[in-house]
């Protein structure tokens, strides 16, 4: 080869490598796949001939044999665990500071393009094989390649940096970026789910219609639109006349649009109005709907009278019905405003598909996964859009890379040919178990992007918590919308939470729901009580028992009331003193000070509602619970460090008995005994005794785990401060006497 031109992994420009790069800083690891530089450089799109130059290093990799070899792992969890054990299946390309990629080698260009952005010269680049089903199964890692049919899936090639600059499992990181795969037509006959060539100029409408048809014919009712009576009160846009019309009835299918407004001011429309020229995303959605053969579309800014506050409130209450009733919801992933338009419609920016040829076989790139697209997209950052994706039985995501189809049972994308895929052809009749079809499909085809398997009510706390976790990362313009923007999801979850929700927390699992905790130092959101997640801005974790099917394996003595219609009503109660053993048999816990304290009446005065005039409006909780009183000891962290944002376990002794405290170091002031300086510590109050409300108990490996809420008591009311986990040996529970457990009445605001 002549005129070698190097490609640089640091600045992603031509002419040098990392060792000679003039750039001062490194980009974030996964930003490369969405960057203008990646789109601009045109790697892998210039190779149109079958005879392509390949450098000696790439020849030696023998990638075709690599693609013909089945990955050695059966589960995605093994993907991480066996990374260092499977040397024969993994190619080590070398360190980022010294490796050379040549612009005149087609394979170099593709490998360069699928490699994430390094953060140092010392990282190593590994090429790893995995099943292509992992590209559309989501990030839960529940698919097991345990049958001959599943092992017919083809292999894709991933590029991974080690060590990574991101604290995520390798199986997740590897599938967030790009990948290479052999075209379906070049696969051996027994293989399936190979690559598909994407038309970078046009969207394949027939492919979309085939996806919807397959979903309609093969899946159960969870994938089908549900026309409810509430739809009689909505308005739609008639595509042909561009008029705002009444919903014509359940015999007429409509498309819904989900997009980011982006601060753009739009015209207001009423029933009967004819549309003027709309922002580009909306115009493209009308054109797209017509191409799909549908006559009606619902778009919030047009079909809701934005000048009428009452109409807005009424329609927001119907969001569940609107998106649930849509034949298909088109989601504009990549646009940052309503005027961005769709790629391959009015939007000119797009990321071309990589391609190269090796020994007569064509390789194509698979593009970033839908999960990663959602994570980095403008759409994925907005609070209101989450419920639009969650509530829709069928979603079509339009990105600058490709389109993705995600229904309640499967996920598809343009770059993978699913026509022969075993999992994509399954029906309810294929299910050999008694569980619901959607739950069973999770193990066959994965969880997709935003699926809620509501046929698994025993795991309802997990369903609520996972969606709350996704929602907590998103932003909203108005803080007062914190619960409103999640209301549609709560309506959907109402099918497994019959008692509903109170300030965003499920009433049936109110004790565990109160144990949410932030992942980073949170910001107070006014207008909501401190005990509700809605009162805080920032990503959070949800609390759950060790066994989600046994929410109250050890019931606590806990009663929670709230003010409704001028009086205190009990909304939650849990009482008991036994641990459930095998076969559901109760085991009495001996020498338990918590149980002893539960037998006594609290010495605090009875709740008097007239002392709390704002109780109903501001969501006060009237709690009768066992409280512990102690000064936490954080002087012995198990890892030797304790940084903000870290989940840490601390060892301490009570009467020579080893106990543990677990905590996230991101909440507000925490009293305790510390070593060194801590970001949240007030040295003057270092020895202050804290009051902890016992919310829940669990049994884990010979310990009783106590979920405790630290509260700051100010006069007759208390505010939530943080959540701690206290672990005490099961056979040494009598030491809890040192924490002065007693039943108390607390008003939590």
Beta strands, then each sheet from edge to edge (+ up, - down):
strand 1: 6-7
strand 2: 90-95
strand 3: 101-102
strand 4: 124-131
strand 5: 155-162
strand 6: 180-182
strand 7: 235-238
strand 8: 243-246
strand 9: 254-258
strand 10: 296-298
strand 11: 328-332
strand 12: 355-358
strand 13: 361-365
strand 14: 394-398
strand 15: 403-407
strand 16: 411-413
strand 17: 501-502
strand 18: 505-506
strand 19: 517-518
strand 20: 523-524
strand 21: 536-537
strand 22: 540-541
strand 23: 558-564
strand 24: 567-574
strand 25: 578-580
strand 26: 586-588
strand 27: 621-630
strand 28: 647-654
strand 29: 657-664
strand 30: 690-700
strand 31: 703-714
strand 32: 717-729
strand 33: 742-748
sheet 1: 1+ 3-
sheet 2: 2+ 4- 5+ 6- 13+ 12-
sheet 3: 8+ 7- 10+ 9+ 11+ 14+ 15- 16+
sheet 4: 17+ 18-
sheet 5: 19+ 22-
sheet 6: 20+ 21-
sheet 7: 24+ 23- 27+ 30- 31+ 32- 29+ 28-
sheet 8: 24+ 23- 27+ 33-
sheet 9: 25+ 26-
end
